[in-house]
Amino acid sequence: MRVAMYYSNNDVRLEEMPRPRAKDKEVLVRVMASGICGSDVMEWYRRNKVPLVLGHEIAGEVVEAGKGTRYNVGDRVAASHHVPCGSCRYCVNGHETACETLRKTNFYPGGFAEYVLLPPINVEKGVYALPDKVSYEEATFIEPLACILRAQRRAGLKRGQALLVIGSGISGLLHIALGRAKKAGLIVATDVNEYRMKAAKRFGADLVVNGKDDVPARLREANSGRTADCVIVTTGSVKAIGEAMKCVDRGGTLLFFAPTDEGVTIPLSINDFFWRNDTTIATSYAGSPEDHLEALRLIGSGEVKLRDMITHRLPLAEAQKGFKLVAQGGESIKVIVEPQK
């Protein structure tokens, strides 16, 4: 089978690998669509693991179902690459994404391939049957939207609260779209890329501010003198993080959604940020199985409309182009690879 083998953001090669076969309790999926995630282009995170086949936002058709599975050939599915055990101390306390099992599980070889093999634990805990009204390309949003759902839950975003999203790439736009669907109050977005600023407005932001401007001042102007109840940072820019810390209202939450570059540290004044302000800093990583199911429901119901976020659909042979588009962050939002083309 053909795969897009990743060596670096500028070196993704079309190669051949043996097609896997499904054994008992395993499922083999023909990948119809696979989204390129921002984490896929974090070279510092991948450099000691290459070469490898990336891709974890997948949807496709079951072509082999081993004995003991509840799936059948022809089923349309999406699948999680990481799944929690459901029974460890992290899982039972609502921190499924800190589960040791989740950090070790994966499917083989990766979503930028014609086929992926799902091991038994993934088949049991991380496969989602697609209703007919959800297309394969829409289903590639299940995993990223699950991550957004968990993050907004961790941030405690409530109906009517003011939301500030720092960074309007695909993660930022998903936060905006979900915030709008969940009836947040004023939604403000920032970016320095004009294309993405326009996209933020299109997908639900009430106000879009250039990140080079005085963001706290613009926020206060729009929010009756107050800053935001919830600030979500979807960029690793140190400058943006510093700005975000000035934008959280008393009693509010600052959530770091994106990692920084390797080795980055941020100075923090306990007195200025925390003391007397009752502010919270939170982080979020990945999504639980329940988040994936809720993401599928929101997509299927049309409460969160995502199809228009897709700007590029590429055949497997052009995966290199897709990685460059995502890494450069220019005039692209969601880039999807279609391995059967």
C-alpha positions as CSV (number, residue, x, y, z in Angstrom):
1,M,0.0,0.0,0.0
2,R,1.0,3.6,-0.5
3,V,2.0,5.8,2.5
4,A,3.2,9.4,3.0
5,M,6.4,8.8,5.0
6,Y,7.3,11.8,7.1
7,Y,11.0,12.8,7.5
8,S,10.5,16.5,8.1
9,N,8.0,19.2,7.1
10,N,9.9,19.6,3.8
11,D,10.5,16.0,3.2
12,V,7.4,13.8,3.0
13,R,7.8,10.9,0.6
14,L,5.3,8.6,-1.2
15,E,6.5,5.1,-0.2
16,E,5.3,1.6,-0.2
17,M,4.6,-0.6,2.8
18,P,3.0,-4.0,3.2
19,R,-0.8,-3.8,3.7
20,P,-1.7,-5.0,7.2
21,R,-4.1,-7.8,7.8
22,A,-6.7,-7.8,10.6
23,K,-6.4,-10.5,13.2
24,D,-8.9,-11.4,15.9
25,K,-10.5,-8.3,17.5
26,E,-8.7,-6.0,15.0
27,V,-10.2,-3.9,12.2
28,L,-8.6,-2.8,9.0
29,V,-9.9,0.5,7.6
30,R,-9.5,1.9,4.1
31,V,-8.7,5.6,4.8
32,M,-10.9,7.9,2.8
33,A,-9.9,11.2,4.5
34,S,-7.2,12.2,6.9
35,G,-6.7,15.7,8.3
36,I,-3.3,17.4,8.8
37,C,-3.1,18.6,12.4
38,G,-1.0,21.4,13.6
39,S,0.8,18.9,15.9
40,D,1.8,17.0,12.7
41,V,4.1,19.8,11.7
42,M,5.9,20.2,15.1
43,E,9.3,19.1,13.9
44,W,11.0,19.3,17.3
45,Y,8.4,16.8,18.6
46,R,8.9,14.4,15.7
47,R,12.6,14.6,14.9
48,N,13.7,11.7,17.1
49,K,11.0,9.5,15.8
50,V,11.3,9.8,12.0
51,P,10.8,8.3,9.6
52,L,7.1,7.6,10.4
53,V,3.6,7.8,9.0
54,L,1.6,10.5,10.7
55,G,-2.1,11.3,10.6
56,H,-4.6,10.8,13.4
57,E,-7.7,12.6,12.2
58,I,-9.1,9.7,10.1
59,A,-12.3,8.4,8.6
60,G,-12.9,5.5,6.3
61,E,-14.5,2.2,5.5
62,V,-14.0,-1.1,7.3
63,V,-12.5,-3.6,4.8
64,E,-11.5,-6.4,7.3
65,A,-13.1,-7.2,10.6
66,G,-11.4,-9.8,12.8
67,K,-13.4,-12.3,14.9
68,G,-14.7,-10.8,18.1
69,T,-15.4,-7.3,16.8
70,R,-18.8,-5.6,16.5
71,Y,-18.0,-4.0,13.1
72,N,-18.6,-5.4,9.7
73,V,-17.0,-4.9,6.3
74,G,-18.5,-1.8,4.7
75,D,-19.1,0.1,7.9
76,R,-18.3,3.8,7.7
77,V,-16.2,4.8,10.8
78,A,-13.9,7.3,12.4
79,A,-11.3,6.2,14.9
80,S,-9.2,7.6,17.8
81,H,-5.5,7.0,17.6
82,H,-5.1,7.2,21.4
83,V,-7.5,5.6,23.8
84,P,-7.6,5.6,27.7
85,C,-8.0,2.5,29.8
86,G,-11.1,3.8,31.6
87,S,-10.1,2.3,35.0
88,C,-6.9,3.9,36.2
89,R,-6.8,6.7,38.8
90,Y,-6.5,9.3,36.1
91,C,-9.5,8.0,34.1
92,V,-11.8,7.6,37.1
93,N,-11.0,11.2,38.2
94,G,-11.9,12.6,34.8
95,H,-8.4,13.0,33.5
96,E,-8.6,10.4,30.7
97,T,-6.0,12.2,28.6
98,A,-3.4,11.8,31.3
99,C,-3.9,8.0,31.2
100,E,-0.7,6.0,30.6
101,T,-2.6,3.7,28.3
102,L,-3.7,6.6,26.2
103,R,-0.1,7.7,25.8
104,K,1.0,4.3,24.5
105,T,-1.9,3.4,22.2
106,N,-1.9,4.1,18.5
107,F,-3.1,2.7,15.2
108,Y,-0.8,1.4,12.5
109,P,0.9,2.9,10.5
110,G,-0.9,6.3,10.6
111,G,-3.6,8.1,8.7
112,F,-1.6,9.2,5.8
113,A,-1.8,5.8,4.3
114,E,-4.2,3.8,2.2
115,Y,-5.1,1.6,5.1
116,V,-4.8,1.7,8.9
117,L,-4.9,-1.3,11.3
118,L,-6.8,-0.7,14.5
119,P,-5.6,-2.8,17.5
120,P,-8.1,-4.5,19.8
121,I,-8.1,-1.7,22.5
122,N,-8.8,1.0,19.8
123,V,-11.5,-1.1,18.3
124,E,-13.1,-1.5,21.7
125,K,-12.8,2.0,23.0
126,G,-12.1,4.3,20.1
127,V,-14.2,3.6,16.9
128,Y,-17.2,5.7,16.0
129,A,-19.8,4.6,13.5
130,L,-20.7,7.4,11.1
131,P,-24.3,8.2,10.3
132,D,-25.0,8.6,6.5
133,K,-25.4,12.4,6.8
134,V,-21.8,12.8,8.1
135,S,-19.3,12.7,5.2
136,Y,-15.8,11.3,5.5
137,E,-14.2,14.7,5.3
138,E,-16.6,16.1,8.0
139,A,-15.7,13.1,10.2
140,T,-12.0,14.1,10.2
141,F,-13.1,16.9,12.5
142,I,-14.3,14.6,15.2
143,E,-10.9,14.2,16.9
144,P,-10.0,18.0,16.8
145,L,-13.5,19.0,17.9
146,A,-13.3,16.5,20.8
147,C,-10.1,18.3,21.9
148,I,-11.9,21.6,21.7
149,L,-14.8,20.3,23.7
150,R,-12.6,19.1,26.5
151,A,-10.7,22.4,26.5
152,Q,-13.8,24.5,26.9
153,R,-15.1,22.2,29.6
154,R,-11.7,22.5,31.4
155,A,-11.9,26.3,31.1
156,G,-15.4,26.3,32.5
157,L,-16.8,28.4,29.7
158,K,-20.5,29.2,30.5
159,R,-23.4,30.5,28.5
160,G,-23.2,34.3,28.1
161,Q,-19.6,34.6,29.1
162,A,-17.1,36.7,27.2
163,L,-14.6,34.5,25.3
164,L,-11.3,35.6,23.8
165,V,-9.5,33.3,21.4
166,I,-5.8,34.1,20.8
167,G,-4.9,32.8,17.4
168,S,-7.3,32.0,14.5
169,G,-5.8,29.0,12.9
170,I,-7.9,25.8,12.7
171,S,-7.9,25.3,16.5
172,G,-8.9,28.9,17.1
173,L,-11.7,28.7,14.6
174,L,-13.0,25.5,16.1
175,H,-13.0,27.3,19.5
176,I,-14.9,30.2,18.0
177,A,-17.4,27.9,16.3
178,L,-18.0,25.8,19.4
179,G,-18.3,28.9,21.6
180,R,-20.9,30.2,19.3
181,A,-22.8,26.9,19.3
182,K,-22.6,26.8,23.1
183,K,-24.1,30.3,23.4
184,A,-21.1,32.1,24.7
185,G,-21.5,35.9,25.0
186,L,-19.1,38.3,23.3
187,I,-16.6,36.3,21.2
188,V,-13.4,38.1,20.3
189,A,-10.6,36.6,18.2
190,T,-7.0,37.7,17.4
191,D,-4.4,36.9,14.7
192,V,-1.8,38.8,12.7
193,N,-2.7,37.0,9.4
194,E,-5.4,38.9,7.5
195,Y,-6.7,35.7,5.9
196,R,-7.3,34.1,9.2
197,M,-8.7,37.3,10.7
198,K,-11.4,37.3,8.0
199,A,-12.0,33.5,8.7
200,A,-12.5,34.2,12.4
201,K,-15.2,36.7,11.6
202,R,-16.8,34.3,9.1
203,F,-17.0,31.5,11.7
204,G,-18.6,33.4,14.5
205,A,-16.3,36.0,16.1
206,D,-18.1,39.3,17.0
207,L,-14.8,41.2,17.0
208,V,-11.5,40.4,15.4
209,V,-8.4,42.2,16.6
210,N,-5.0,42.3,15.0
211,G,-2.6,40.8,17.5
212,K,-0.2,43.7,16.9
213,D,-2.8,46.1,18.3
214,D,-3.5,46.8,22.0
215,V,-5.7,43.7,22.5
216,P,-6.6,44.3,26.2
217,A,-7.7,47.9,25.3
218,R,-9.8,46.7,22.3
219,L,-11.4,44.0,24.5
220,R,-12.4,46.5,27.2
221,E,-13.9,48.8,24.5
222,A,-16.1,45.9,23.3
223,N,-17.0,44.5,26.7
224,S,-18.1,47.5,28.7
225,G,-14.8,48.1,30.4
226,R,-14.1,44.4,31.2
227,T,-11.7,41.9,29.8
228,A,-12.7,38.3,29.1
229,D,-14.2,35.6,31.4
230,C,-12.3,33.0,29.4
231,V,-9.1,33.4,27.3
232,I,-8.0,30.4,25.2
233,V,-4.5,30.5,23.7
234,T,-4.2,28.5,20.5
235,T,-0.7,29.7,19.5
236,G,2.7,29.1,21.1
237,S,3.8,32.7,20.5
238,V,5.5,34.0,23.7
239,K,4.2,37.5,22.8
240,A,0.7,36.3,22.4
241,I,0.9,34.4,25.7
242,G,2.0,37.6,27.5
243,E,-0.8,39.5,26.0
244,A,-3.3,36.8,27.0
245,M,-2.4,37.2,30.6
246,K,-3.5,40.8,30.5
247,C,-6.8,39.9,29.0
248,V,-8.4,37.7,31.8
249,D,-11.0,39.3,34.0
250,R,-11.2,38.8,37.7
251,G,-12.6,35.3,38.4
252,G,-11.7,34.3,34.8
253,T,-9.7,31.4,33.3
254,L,-6.7,31.4,31.0
255,L,-6.4,28.1,29.1
256,F,-3.3,27.1,27.2
257,F,-4.4,25.0,24.3
258,A,-1.3,25.0,22.1
259,P,2.3,24.0,23.1
260,T,5.2,26.4,22.6
261,D,8.4,25.8,20.8
262,E,10.8,23.4,22.6
263,G,12.3,24.8,25.9
264,V,10.2,27.9,26.1
265,T,9.4,29.2,29.6
266,I,7.2,32.1,30.6
267,P,7.8,34.5,33.5
268,L,4.7,34.9,35.7
269,S,4.0,37.4,38.4
270,I,2.0,35.7,41.2
271,N,0.9,39.1,42.6
272,D,-0.2,40.7,39.4
273,F,-1.9,37.7,37.9
274,F,-3.3,35.6,40.8
275,W,-3.3,37.5,44.1
276,R,-6.8,39.0,44.8
277,N,-8.0,38.3,41.3
278,D,-9.2,34.7,41.7
279,T,-8.0,33.8,38.3
280,T,-7.2,30.3,37.1
281,I,-4.7,28.9,34.6
282,A,-5.7,25.6,33.0
283,T,-4.3,23.4,30.2
284,S,-5.9,20.8,28.0
285,Y,-4.7,17.9,25.9
286,A,-6.6,15.6,23.6
287,G,-10.2,14.5,24.2
288,S,-11.9,11.6,26.0
289,P,-14.1,9.0,24.2
290,E,-17.2,10.9,25.5
291,D,-15.8,14.1,23.9
292,H,-15.5,12.2,20.6
293,L,-19.1,11.0,20.8
294,E,-20.3,14.5,21.6
295,A,-18.2,15.9,18.7
296,L,-19.8,13.4,16.3
297,R,-23.3,14.4,17.6
298,L,-22.6,18.2,17.1
299,I,-21.3,17.6,13.6
300,G,-24.2,15.3,12.7
301,S,-26.8,17.7,14.0
302,G,-25.3,20.7,12.2
303,E,-24.9,22.6,15.4
304,V,-21.3,23.1,14.5
305,K,-20.7,23.6,10.8
306,L,-17.2,22.7,9.7
307,R,-17.2,21.8,6.1
308,D,-16.4,25.4,5.0
309,M,-13.2,25.3,7.0
310,I,-11.7,22.9,4.5
311,T,-9.5,24.8,2.1
312,H,-7.5,22.1,0.5
313,R,-8.2,18.5,-0.5
314,L,-5.1,16.7,-1.7
315,P,-4.3,13.2,-3.0
316,L,-1.8,11.1,-1.0
317,A,0.9,11.9,-3.6
318,E,0.6,15.6,-2.7
319,A,0.9,15.2,1.1
320,Q,4.2,17.1,1.0
321,K,2.3,20.1,-0.3
322,G,-0.3,19.8,2.5
323,F,2.4,19.7,5.2
324,K,4.0,22.9,3.8
325,L,0.6,24.6,3.7
326,V,0.0,23.8,7.4
327,A,3.5,24.6,8.5
328,Q,3.5,28.0,6.7
329,G,0.1,29.0,8.0
330,G,-0.7,31.3,5.1
331,E,-3.9,31.1,3.2
332,S,-5.1,27.7,4.4
333,I,-7.3,26.5,7.2
334,K,-8.0,22.8,7.1
335,V,-6.0,20.6,4.8
336,I,-7.3,17.1,4.2
337,V,-5.4,14.2,2.5
338,E,-7.5,11.7,0.5
339,P,-5.4,8.5,0.4
340,Q,-7.5,6.7,-2.2
341,K,-6.8,9.4,-4.8
